Amino acid sequence: GQQVMQIPQYQHVQEGEDFTTYCNSSTTLSNIQWYKQRPGGHPVFLIQLVKSGEVKKQKRLTFQFGEAKKNSSLHITATQTTDVGTYFCAGPTVGGGSNYKLTFGKGTLLTVNP
Amino acid sequence: GAGVSQSPSNKVTEKGKDVELRCDPISGHTALYWYRQSLGQGLEFLIYFQGNSAPDKSGLPSDRFSAERTGGSVSTLTIQRTQQEDSAVYLCASSLSLRLADSPYEQYFGPGTRLTVT
């Protein structure tokens, strides 16, 4: 079945360092979404990418969608303690008419040492 | 505006008891999803509603789990004869319906219900 894989599983950085998490799908995606879940909180939608090669920025966060629409990345410049949390990517489930459903990666847990 | 709400926020129950978890989605969102998240783990899909219908129940772990949705709004997830392995955070999310084929809208999650089975 469809798989969405994220690496790394964990990342610990010093405040001010950069951070990148990578998302890879076993199938081509029509779009990809990113969510952030703070410790003890619930996932919050960050962004959706639709176009091949698309790059979007939100302040210190840069999101990319691969040319083949099978991979994506989230890069955070100069991390802050407020960036702590788990970052999930998710893509529409392919096949069987299940495109209403998102397949989530297992997430990357980011911790930041102040 | 109001987001997705869930109740109770925490539930401790004894093994073998039944529990009901409630979800109030964002008004106007016809799609509703239930997920389960164990400590430090990802999101496990349980069930999807479109309006009051549940076309996809494929993620329900066993027949002890059931869910319904009434009036195209509130949803209840029921777990019968709870087991210790049911302990997890149960998250509800809602969204608008599909905008285009293969293009789901973003999902808005509730705060979750933390279920502990002793």
Interface residues (C-beta under 8 A of the other chain):
Chain A: S30 N31 Q33 G41 H42 P43 V44 F45 Q48 V50 F88 P92 V94 S98 N99 Y100 K101 L102 F104 G105 K106 G107 L109
Chain B: A31 Y33 G40 Q41 G42 L43 F45 Y48 Q50 D56 L91 A93 S97 L98 A101 D102 S103 P104 E106 Q107 Y108 F109 G110 P111 G112
